[in-house]
Amino acid sequence: MRVDAHQQRALQLEHAISLLGDPAADADIGPSLIENYWAAAFHWIAYGCQQKHGQHKENHTQLGRYLRDLGEPVIATRWDALERTRQGAMYAYNATLADVERARDDWQVIRTWALT
């Protein structure tokens, strides 16, 4: 995928996040929000890596390790945390409001990094 396509997909996912609504008003949207924060973060990481390092990874397998190898330990830590939050929401039924907020915080740090 081209780097501009990664950026576009991240923006599309963020648009979907805005349409889903407030997880405090409807807890059932929590897993979808977490999944979209995770997916948007993945695309921002691809975009940021290409912009900063001239290369990016096209899948999320071992993405934290890849980021550490590029010298991006803070983003790797945020990605790994977001990956755990996603797994908890998708497979362990952990999608509380606090989990959604953690996912949003990790996504925001990743997005800011990608765009600076």
N, C-alpha and C positions, 0 to 999 in steps of 0.2 A: 504494500500500500504506500502511495506517495505521502510525503510528510504533510502536504496541505490537506490530503484526505483524512489523515489522523486528526488534524485540527478541526476539520469540518464535522467529523463524527463526534468528537468531544463536545462541540457546541450543540449538536443535535441531542445528545444525551442530556446535556444540561437543560436544554429546552424541555425535554420530557420530565426532568426532575421538577421544574417549575410548575408543570401541569398536574403532577401527581397530588400536590397539596401538602397539608400540614400533618405530620405524623402524630402530633399531640392530639389532633382532632379525630384521627382515624388510624389506629395502630396497625390495621391490615396493610397499609401501604409501606410500612417499614422495610420489609424485605425487598420490595421493588426499588425503593430509594437507595438502599445500600448497594444493590446490584448496579444501579445506574451510576452511583458515585464511583464504584470500583471500575466500571467500564470506561467512564470518562477519564478517570485517573490513568488508566492504561494508555489511552490515546494521547493524553497530555505527556506522559512519560516518553512515548515514541517521538512525539513532536519535539519535546525538550532535548532528548538525547541527540536527535538529528541536528538541531540548531546548535547545540553546545559541543558535540563530539563528532559530528559528521557521520553518525551511524545510529541505528536503532534496531531493536529486537521486535520481530513480528508476532511473538506469542508471549504469554505470561509465565511460562515454565522457567523456573530459576531466574525470574526477573530481578529479585533482590540481589542475588549474587552478581548478575550482569551489571547492575548499578554500582555495586561496591567495586567491581573490577574497573569501572570507568572513573572511580574516585568520587562517587555520589552517595556517601554513607547515610546522610540525613534522609534523602529521598528513598533509599533502599529500606530504611527503617520504617518510614511512613507507608511505603508500599506493602511491606510485610505485615504491618499492623492492619492495614485495610484488607489484605488477603485473609487474615484471621477473622476479622469482623464479618466479611462476606461468607466465609465457610460456616461460621456460627449461625448466621442468618439463614443460609440456604439449607444446611444439613442438621443443625442442632436446635433449631427453633429459637435462637437468640436474636431477636430483632426488637429490642426495647428502644424507647426513645433515646436512652443514653448511647446505645449502639449506633443509631442513626446519626446522632450528634458527633460521635467519634469518627464515623465514616466521612461525614461532611468536613470535619476538621482536617483529616488526612488528605482528602481530595483537594481542599483549598490550598494547603501547603504545596502539594504537587503542582497544582495549576499555576500558582504564583511563581514557583521555580521555573516552570516551563516557559512562562511568558516574560521572564526577566533575564 
